[in-house]
């Protein structure tokens, strides 16, 4: 679901330096060694690769996207780095995630939530995320700030404020835990299940 192609280390490093540091985001989420992370709309692995390094051999990263092309780039990066704790596959969060229930410690939706809103599929996607999350799991929504314009990200007309995200996600059985700004263009909102 992410649009920029992972054309190699140089482009990835430039993206990290200029827009957003994935490691900082994952640290802010509280990702730890041994965790199981689900990267929804993983694209070329901008977050999945550093997440795999952070969770270590005892952890697992499941990364999926609707685009086979983007996943091919991710699989190439996995091979290049000899990572054995990432599973990359084609899937669609709005239909059915090919994972069992109560498996995931952290679900990351990076630059994806606004697309679900645009498509009118928020409830379908969040229902599947609720199914795969552990009872103490965390949903992390990272998206573009509405109040900052720039050449990065979707047009301001489709961006959501953290408050709008909180309302939409809250209506689907989650409760907000924390929110913060990360990088120049992004905010991060963390949710737990409303049990």
RAVEN-V321679 format. One record per backbone hydrogen bond with DSSP energy under -0.5 kcal/mol. CO is the residue of the C=O (numbers start at 1). NH is the residue of the N-H. Records with the same first field share a line. If there is no record, write none. Layout:
CO->NH  NH
This chain:
5->7
8->12
9->13
10->14
11->15
12->16
13->17
14->18
15->19  20
19->184
20->22
21->25
22->26
23->27
24->28
25->29
26->30  31
32->35
35->37  60
36->105  106
37->39  62
38->40  108
39->42  64
40->110
42->45  46
45->49
47->51
48->52
49->53
50->54
51->55
52->56
55->34
56->59
60->37
61->63  87
62->39
63->89
64->41  42
65->91
66->68
67->71
68->72
69->73
70->74
71->75
72->76
73->77
74->78
75->79
76->80
77->81
78->82  83
79->82
85->61
86->88
87->63
89->65
92->95  96
96->92
97->99
104->134
105->138
106->38  108
107->109  140
108->40  110
109->111  142
112->115  116
113->117
114->118
115->119
116->120  121  122
117->120
121->125
122->126
123->127
124->128
125->129
126->130
127->131
128->132
129->133
131->102
132->103  104
134->137
137->193
138->107  140
139->141  191
140->109  142
141->143  189
142->111  112
143->187
155->158  159
156->159
161->165
162->166
163->167
164->168
165->169
166->170
167->171
169->172  174
170->173
173->194
175->192
178->190
180->188
182->186
185->145
186->182
187->143
188->180
189->141
190->177  178
191->139
192->175
193->195
